[in-house]
Amino acid sequence: MTESQEEPEESLAGGEVEHREPTVATVKELYAHAFTCAKPDCPAWLYRHEEGAIAPVLNSRVSHIHARRSGGPRWDPEMSETENRSATNLLLMCIPHSYEIDDHPDRFPAEMLQEWRRAQRDEHRRLQKSWPLNDDEVQGVRRASFGGGAPEILASLARATEKVASAAEQARRSPASAAARWIEMREAVRRSTGFIFDDEGEQIFAEPPRSETKRHQDALREALRVARDEVEAHILALKAEIAAAHATVPTAAGWLDWVMHRAEEVQAASSRWPGPGPVDDDAQLANAVNALREGLSQATAVVRGDSNATPPAIPVPDDQDDQQPDALDTHIALLERARPFGRVTHRAYDARATAFYVRNGFRFDGVERIDPHAPLITAARMVR
């Protein structure tokens, strides 16, 4: 059917209205003026290059700012069909974020999405990069965006995966706040020292009381526990979707398992902080979330039949490695405990105490990594 032969907008039961899909020409226009996902902090390309694939693999969907169907996300009853299916009401999103904006319309109002649409066009003008499509490629985009070939299980899987990613990102705020309060407390104590120098001319600082340090450490540990629990609820929902996808698309089993593996890595990263002391966050959780979204994109391509790539092998946990403390973590934790006593000069180095500490001094059950009852040593001195 040509564009001129398309059926008019459909009136559904109960007086509901569903506008027609965007035209082939409109979809071509969109991809000719965009390169990455419209969400400002998402670097995902609209098509991605896959090792062993001859052509780029679709990694995006056409999203409506105002929904096509009455009652949908950000539906505008005053908008005509011509306006609804025009490029000014459409933007291109990576697969996870295309579902996120429709699942949470209150968080993503039309005004915000219009800003994203304009920014996406501005990026194209700056980069002079886009994805010109032929008619067959446009039909693939329309199937992925509006149904007609993409199994429903794919939408459910994408939603469940994005909920894990979004929950992890939002839950990270509480541990970050706890760590920031700890850092500020320590810096305030250090500033209270004034300018004091030792006999060698090096500036020295006061350290917080152990009770204050433990209070902030416990608060960070509790925030990490809560964050892990919040992510776990979404992990369980994703497992159910993965199981359904296994039954529906058995040929994609390897990639589905890879998505689950990446989700479990996100959960693990949600419960960790970069160090035992008061330090800023690092990129471990952000990297895990990005890897999860990339895994979903790869699985989506296989489910749609756009790719036959082989999934990576899932690493097998080494029980022996899990039982052994990480040498670098052990060293950093030791220095953190010994740091306030670095200028102790009245106790001589004791090799037996050192051996005892190395043998018995650590427990690895969270942020607190050192037994407070074990003797504390420095490289050359020891205190109890």
C-alpha positions as CSV (number, residue, x, y, z in Angstrom):
1,M,0.0,0.0,0.0
2,T,1.3,3.4,-0.9
3,E,1.2,6.4,1.4
4,S,-1.6,7.9,-0.6
5,Q,-3.6,4.7,-0.1
6,E,-3.3,4.5,3.7
7,E,-6.4,4.1,5.7
8,P,-7.7,7.2,7.6
9,E,-7.4,7.3,11.4
10,E,-9.2,4.5,13.1
11,S,-12.1,5.1,15.5
12,L,-11.9,2.5,18.2
13,A,-14.7,1.1,20.5
14,G,-15.9,3.5,23.1
15,G,-15.0,6.6,21.0
16,E,-11.3,6.1,21.3
17,V,-9.1,7.3,18.5
18,E,-5.8,5.9,17.1
19,H,-3.9,8.0,14.6
20,R,-2.0,6.3,11.7
21,E,1.7,5.6,12.0
22,P,4.2,8.2,10.7
23,T,4.8,8.0,7.0
24,V,7.8,6.4,5.3
25,A,9.0,9.9,4.3
26,T,8.7,11.1,7.9
27,V,10.7,8.2,9.3
28,K,13.4,8.8,6.7
29,E,13.5,12.5,7.7
30,L,13.9,11.6,11.4
31,Y,16.8,9.3,10.8
32,A,18.4,11.7,8.4
33,H,18.6,14.3,11.1
34,A,19.7,12.3,14.1
35,F,22.6,10.1,15.2
36,T,22.2,9.1,18.9
37,C,19.4,8.6,21.3
38,A,17.5,11.8,22.1
39,K,17.9,11.4,25.9
40,P,20.6,13.9,26.7
41,D,22.8,11.7,28.8
42,C,22.5,8.6,26.5
43,P,25.3,8.1,24.0
44,A,23.7,5.1,22.3
45,W,23.8,5.2,18.5
46,L,20.5,4.7,16.7
47,Y,22.1,1.9,14.7
48,R,25.1,0.0,16.2
49,H,27.8,-1.9,14.5
50,E,28.1,-5.5,15.5
51,E,31.1,-7.7,15.0
52,G,30.5,-10.1,12.1
53,A,27.4,-8.3,10.9
54,I,27.4,-6.9,7.3
55,A,25.0,-4.1,8.0
56,P,24.4,-1.9,11.1
57,V,21.8,-3.3,13.5
58,L,18.7,-1.3,14.5
59,N,19.1,0.0,18.0
60,S,16.2,2.5,18.3
61,R,12.5,3.2,17.9
62,V,10.4,6.1,16.9
63,S,8.8,7.6,20.0
64,H,5.7,9.9,20.1
65,I,5.8,13.0,22.3
66,H,2.0,12.9,22.3
67,A,0.6,9.4,22.0
68,R,-1.0,8.0,18.9
69,R,-3.9,6.6,20.8
70,S,-6.3,8.3,23.2
71,G,-5.4,7.5,26.8
72,G,-1.8,6.9,25.9
73,P,1.2,8.8,27.3
74,R,0.9,12.6,27.0
75,W,-2.2,12.2,24.8
76,D,-3.4,15.5,23.4
77,P,-7.1,15.4,22.2
78,E,-6.7,18.7,20.5
79,M,-3.9,17.5,18.2
80,S,-4.8,16.6,14.7
81,E,-3.6,13.4,13.0
82,T,-1.4,15.4,10.7
83,E,0.3,17.0,13.7
84,N,0.5,13.8,15.6
85,R,2.4,11.9,12.9
86,S,4.6,14.8,11.9
87,A,8.3,15.0,12.7
88,T,7.6,17.8,15.3
89,N,5.8,15.2,17.5
90,L,8.4,12.5,17.1
91,L,11.9,11.7,18.3
92,L,14.3,8.8,18.1
93,M,15.2,6.9,21.2
94,C,17.3,3.9,22.0
95,I,15.2,0.8,22.9
96,P,15.3,1.0,26.7
97,H,14.7,4.7,26.9
98,S,11.8,4.5,24.4
99,Y,9.9,2.4,26.8
100,E,11.0,4.4,29.9
101,I,9.5,7.7,28.7
102,D,6.1,6.0,28.0
103,D,6.1,4.0,31.2
104,H,6.8,7.2,33.3
105,P,5.0,10.0,31.4
106,D,4.9,12.2,34.6
107,R,8.7,12.2,34.7
108,F,8.9,12.9,31.0
109,P,6.4,15.6,30.1
110,A,5.9,16.8,26.5
111,E,7.8,20.0,27.1
112,M,10.9,18.1,28.2
113,L,10.7,15.7,25.2
114,Q,10.3,18.7,22.8
115,E,13.6,20.0,24.2
116,W,15.2,16.6,23.6
117,R,13.9,16.6,20.0
118,R,15.4,20.0,19.3
119,A,18.7,19.0,20.9
120,Q,18.8,15.8,18.8
121,R,18.5,18.0,15.7
122,D,21.2,20.3,17.0
123,E,23.5,17.4,17.6
124,H,23.0,16.3,14.0
125,R,23.9,19.8,12.8
126,R,27.1,19.8,14.9
127,L,28.3,16.3,14.0
128,Q,26.9,16.1,10.5
129,K,26.2,12.4,11.1
130,S,22.9,10.6,10.6
131,W,21.4,7.3,9.3
132,P,19.9,7.6,5.8
133,L,17.4,4.8,5.3
134,N,16.0,3.0,2.3
135,D,12.4,1.8,2.2
136,D,13.1,-1.7,3.5
137,E,15.0,-0.2,6.5
138,V,12.1,2.2,7.2
139,Q,9.7,-0.8,7.3
140,G,12.0,-2.4,9.9
141,V,11.9,0.7,12.0
142,R,8.1,0.9,11.8
143,R,7.8,-2.8,12.8
144,A,10.1,-2.2,15.8
145,S,8.4,1.0,16.8
146,F,4.7,0.3,16.2
147,G,4.3,-3.5,16.2
148,G,3.5,-5.8,13.3
149,G,6.3,-8.3,13.8
150,A,8.0,-7.5,17.0
151,P,6.8,-10.0,19.7
152,E,5.1,-8.6,22.7
153,I,7.7,-10.3,24.9
154,L,10.3,-7.9,23.6
155,A,8.4,-4.9,24.9
156,S,8.0,-6.6,28.3
157,L,11.7,-7.5,28.5
158,A,12.8,-4.0,27.6
159,R,10.5,-2.5,30.2
160,A,11.7,-4.9,32.9
161,T,15.4,-4.3,32.1
162,E,15.0,-0.5,32.1
163,K,13.3,-0.7,35.5
164,V,16.3,-2.5,36.9
165,A,18.6,0.2,35.4
166,S,16.5,3.1,36.5
167,A,16.0,1.7,40.0
168,A,19.8,1.2,40.5
169,E,20.5,4.8,39.3
170,Q,17.9,6.3,41.6
171,A,18.8,4.1,44.6
172,R,22.4,5.2,44.3
173,R,21.4,8.7,45.6
174,S,21.1,7.6,49.2
175,P,24.5,6.0,49.5
176,A,26.0,9.0,47.7
177,S,24.4,11.4,50.2
178,A,25.6,9.3,53.1
179,A,29.2,9.3,51.7
180,A,29.0,13.0,51.1
181,R,28.0,13.6,54.8
182,W,30.9,11.4,55.9
183,I,33.4,13.3,53.8
184,E,32.1,16.7,55.0
185,M,32.3,15.6,58.6
186,R,35.9,14.5,58.2
187,E,36.9,17.6,56.3
188,A,35.3,19.8,59.0
189,V,37.4,18.1,61.7
190,R,40.5,18.4,59.6
191,R,39.9,22.1,59.0
192,S,39.5,22.6,62.7
193,T,43.1,21.6,63.2
194,G,44.4,24.9,61.8
195,F,47.9,25.0,60.5
196,I,50.0,22.6,62.6
197,F,53.3,21.2,61.3
198,D,55.5,18.4,62.6
199,D,59.2,18.5,63.1
200,E,59.8,17.6,59.4
201,G,57.6,20.5,58.2
202,E,54.7,18.4,57.1
203,Q,51.2,19.6,57.9
204,I,49.2,17.3,60.2
205,F,45.5,17.1,60.7
206,A,43.1,16.0,63.4
207,E,41.0,12.9,62.7
208,P,37.3,12.4,63.7
209,P,36.5,10.4,66.9
210,R,36.0,6.8,66.2
211,S,32.4,6.9,67.3
212,E,31.6,9.5,64.6
213,T,33.5,7.5,62.0
214,K,31.5,4.4,62.9
215,R,28.2,6.3,62.8
216,H,28.8,7.5,59.3
217,Q,30.2,4.2,58.2
218,D,27.1,2.4,59.5
219,A,24.9,4.9,57.7
220,L,26.6,4.2,54.4
221,R,26.4,0.5,54.9
222,E,22.6,0.7,55.6
223,A,22.1,2.9,52.6
224,L,23.8,0.4,50.4
225,R,21.7,-2.4,51.9
226,V,18.5,-0.5,51.1
227,A,19.7,0.2,47.6
228,R,20.4,-3.4,46.9
229,D,16.9,-4.4,48.2
230,E,15.3,-1.8,45.9
231,V,17.1,-3.2,42.9
232,E,16.4,-6.8,43.9
233,A,12.6,-6.4,43.6
234,H,13.1,-5.4,39.9
235,I,15.6,-8.2,39.4
236,L,12.9,-10.7,40.4
237,A,10.5,-9.2,37.9
238,L,13.2,-9.3,35.1
239,K,13.8,-13.0,35.9
240,A,10.2,-13.7,35.2
241,E,10.3,-11.9,31.8
242,I,13.6,-13.7,30.9
243,A,11.9,-17.0,31.6
244,A,8.9,-16.1,29.4
245,A,11.3,-15.0,26.7
246,H,13.2,-18.3,26.9
247,A,9.9,-20.1,26.1
248,T,8.9,-17.7,23.3
249,V,12.3,-17.2,21.6
250,P,14.5,-20.2,22.5
251,T,17.0,-19.2,19.8
252,A,17.9,-16.1,21.8
253,A,18.5,-18.1,25.1
254,G,22.2,-17.2,25.2
255,W,21.6,-13.5,24.9
256,L,18.7,-13.6,27.4
257,D,21.0,-15.3,29.9
258,W,23.6,-12.6,29.2
259,V,21.0,-9.8,30.0
260,M,20.3,-11.6,33.3
261,H,24.0,-11.8,34.1
262,R,24.4,-8.1,33.4
263,A,21.4,-7.3,35.7
264,E,22.9,-9.3,38.5
265,E,26.1,-7.3,38.1
266,V,24.1,-4.1,38.5
267,Q,22.6,-5.5,41.7
268,A,26.1,-6.3,43.0
269,A,27.4,-2.9,42.1
270,S,24.5,-1.3,43.9
271,S,25.7,-2.8,47.2
272,R,29.3,-1.7,46.9
273,W,31.2,1.5,47.5
274,P,34.6,2.3,46.1
275,G,36.5,2.2,49.4
276,P,36.3,1.5,53.2
277,G,36.9,5.2,54.0
278,P,35.0,8.4,53.1
279,V,35.5,8.6,49.3
280,D,33.5,9.8,46.4
281,D,31.7,7.4,44.1
282,D,33.3,5.9,41.1
283,A,32.0,4.6,37.8
284,Q,31.4,1.0,38.8
285,L,27.6,1.3,38.9
286,A,27.3,3.5,35.9
287,N,29.4,1.0,33.9
288,A,27.3,-1.9,35.0
289,V,24.1,-0.1,34.0
290,N,25.5,0.8,30.6
291,A,26.6,-2.8,30.1
292,L,23.0,-4.0,31.0
293,R,21.5,-1.7,28.4
294,E,24.0,-2.7,25.8
295,G,23.2,-6.4,26.5
296,L,19.5,-5.7,26.1
297,S,20.1,-4.0,22.7
298,Q,22.1,-7.0,21.5
299,A,19.4,-9.4,22.8
300,T,16.7,-7.3,21.1
301,A,18.5,-7.6,17.7
302,V,18.6,-11.4,18.0
303,V,15.0,-11.7,19.0
304,R,13.9,-9.5,16.0
305,G,16.1,-11.6,13.7
306,D,18.3,-8.7,12.8
307,S,21.4,-10.4,14.2
308,N,22.8,-13.9,14.7
309,A,25.8,-12.8,16.9
310,T,27.0,-15.3,19.5
311,P,26.6,-14.0,23.1
312,P,29.7,-13.8,25.3
313,A,30.4,-16.6,27.7
314,I,29.1,-15.9,31.2
315,P,32.0,-15.9,33.7
316,V,31.9,-18.8,36.1
317,P,32.4,-17.6,39.7
318,D,35.5,-19.0,41.4
319,D,34.5,-20.0,44.9
320,Q,38.1,-19.9,46.0
321,D,38.6,-16.4,44.7
322,D,35.4,-15.3,46.5
323,Q,36.8,-16.6,49.8
324,Q,40.1,-14.8,49.4
325,P,40.3,-11.1,50.3
326,D,41.5,-8.8,47.5
327,A,45.1,-7.8,48.1
328,L,44.6,-4.2,47.1
329,D,41.5,-3.8,49.2
330,T,43.3,-5.3,52.1
331,H,46.2,-2.9,51.7
332,I,44.0,0.2,51.3
333,A,41.9,-0.8,54.3
334,L,45.0,-1.2,56.4
335,L,46.3,2.2,55.4
336,E,42.9,3.8,56.2
337,R,42.9,2.4,59.7
338,A,46.5,3.2,60.3
339,R,46.4,6.7,58.9
340,P,45.3,8.6,62.1
341,F,48.3,7.0,63.9
342,G,50.9,7.6,61.3
343,R,52.9,9.8,63.7
344,V,53.0,7.3,66.6
345,T,56.7,7.1,67.8
346,H,56.4,5.5,71.2
347,R,55.7,1.9,70.1
348,A,58.3,-0.1,68.3
349,Y,57.5,-2.3,65.3
350,D,56.4,-5.8,66.3
351,A,56.7,-8.5,63.7
352,R,54.6,-10.9,65.7
353,A,51.7,-8.4,65.9
354,T,52.1,-7.8,62.2
355,A,51.7,-11.5,61.4
356,F,48.7,-11.7,63.7
357,Y,47.0,-8.8,62.1
358,V,47.6,-10.1,58.6
359,R,46.3,-13.5,59.6
360,N,43.2,-12.4,61.6
361,G,42.7,-8.6,61.1
362,F,40.2,-8.5,58.3
363,R,36.6,-9.4,57.8
364,F,34.9,-8.7,54.4
365,D,31.2,-8.3,55.1
366,G,30.5,-4.9,53.8
367,V,32.0,-1.4,54.1
368,E,33.5,-2.2,57.5
369,R,36.5,-4.3,56.5
370,I,38.7,-4.4,59.6
371,D,38.1,-6.2,63.0
372,P,38.1,-3.3,65.5
373,H,39.5,-5.7,68.2
374,A,42.6,-6.7,66.1
375,P,45.9,-4.9,66.7
376,L,46.5,-2.0,64.4
377,I,49.8,-1.7,62.6
378,T,51.6,0.7,60.3
379,A,54.4,0.0,58.0
380,A,57.0,0.7,60.8
381,R,55.0,1.1,64.0
382,M,52.2,-0.6,65.9
383,V,49.5,0.5,68.3
384,R,46.7,-1.3,70.1
